[in-house]
Amino acid sequence: MNTSTAKNTAKSTVAEVSTATGRRPAEGTGGGSGVRIGVLVTALLAACFAFQLNASMLSPALKNIEDTLGASSAEIGLTQTAFFTSAALFSLFLPRLGDVIGRRRVLAGMLGLMVVGCVVAALATSVPMLFAGRIIQGVSGPVVPLCLIMLRVEVQEPKRYGTLLGVITAVNGGIAGVDSLAGGYLADSHGFASVFWAMAVVAALATVLVATLTPESKAAAASRMDWPGVALLVVSVGSLLIALNEAGKLAAANWPLIAVLLVLSAAAFALFWRTENRSGHPLVATRHLKQRATWATLLTTVLTMTGVFAVMNGLIPAFAQDAQAGLGMSAEQSAWWTLSPYALAGLAMGPLAGRLAATFGYGRVLRCGLAGSVATVALMLLTMHSQSQILLLVTSVLVGIAYAGVANIVLNGLGIVLSPSENPGFLPGLNAGAFNLGAGLSFALLYAVKTAASPADPSSSGGYTAGMIAGVVILAAAIATSFLIPKPVAAEAQD
């Protein structure tokens, strides 16, 4: 993408119509519809809180669900997989639907369905009913990208938008660990249904705030949805995600099924490409897919998530709980020493990272975050053998700052500011899918390396070390691909 194209891309909000006033927002103004930014951010934060609770609040309650429903760990784990897969697939096209019929309408509808899903899950008396509830909750998958697009329509000043982007996106990394702790307390004291009822209350409040306090906006050039393209892309990405989840089972995986799913994914994508070339209103114009702004951003997102997600959400907590090779902590202790400080550090760093990106350049700040992630995971490798809880805490905080507080924030922001003006919802949607794809690939790949490298001696941490080394290598590849992402000129301060 050349400089003029980047300028036009970053000016996407100028080409949009805010239906609250019927006017186009003036470039450089504080808002496109005259809405108070504080009120807007409050409503958008409520929506992001509601989604994050769906994603993370249930984790401590999984054992309670297993015991209450008389299910196996694998069955309950499958309901979690269903939620994240559903979230990834709906992220592919709902932001574009918002361009066409109105973003406030789509966001409020997503949150309303989230309430329905929470109620279904709260009333679940069987695994299939819980499964259905989690899939319905997954409709809320693109809440964060939609919120960032709605914010972009109202805030064009780069530094201000960068700061607010960081505030909203930081919630997506975990609500300072409070969500998981609250989920554990509710499950222990009142049963797993209380967790879903709490989610439902927050989602209902967010629905009301979004419906009443946010302005409506659409993309001026968007008129129709490309439903054939949607169907083919969902089949392609869905098949790939299911194949990755199955591959994560390693020796227990059904490899013939994985091969069939990969072939189906490739065939569906080939048909999708052909359909988009022939469509008068494509979901994703293939010329945009060929641009570095698209494929380099998506590739960097996938590599980043693959390299770090399973390290912080799988390997490190598992090492902390390993009584022979690790520190022998309980699950709750592990969360306090690793996941909570990681999430808190990311939450605190997010707003600063967004402002720094708008001030010094999204690419520079992204690479600082990625380099910091490589350095801190490498530091974890060097300090694992010390069996020190303090060093585990310190390195978890550092990864939280570098990845959750910087790299994650900037990657989300790039999906917004590099999206083309005639289709502002397409890149944020694909980028949300890339985050989910990378998360699935991370567990499949890093755990495969861990299993393959695990020594016969159970007191050895060789498997954990090998998995984390693989993560460092993949993060290094993410740094390399980040240099291919074009500069979002109009989204960065020029002074």
Secondary structure as UniProt FT lines:
FT   HELIX           3..10
FT   HELIX           12..15
FT   STRAND          16..18
FT   TURN            19..22
FT   TURN            27..28
FT   HELIX           37..56
FT   TURN            57..58
FT   HELIX           59..61
FT   HELIX           62..69
FT   HELIX           73..91
FT   TURN            92..93
FT   HELIX           94..101
FT   HELIX           103..122
FT   HELIX           127..137
FT   HELIX           138..140
FT   TURN            141..142
FT   HELIX           143..154
FT   HELIX           158..170
FT   HELIX           171..173
FT   TURN            176..177
FT   HELIX           178..190
FT   HELIX           192..213
FT   STRAND          217..219
FT   TURN            220..221
FT   HELIX           227..247
FT   TURN            248..249
FT   HELIX           250..252
FT   HELIX           255..278
FT   HELIX           286..289
FT   HELIX           292..310
FT   HELIX           311..315
FT   HELIX           316..321
FT   TURN            323..325
FT   HELIX           331..334
FT   HELIX           335..339
FT   HELIX           340..360
FT   HELIX           362..383
FT   HELIX           384..386
FT   HELIX           389..399
FT   HELIX           400..407
FT   HELIX           408..417
FT   TURN            421..422
FT   TURN            424..425
FT   HELIX           426..453
FT   TURN            458..459
FT   HELIX           462..482
FT   TURN            483..484
FT   HELIX           489..491
//
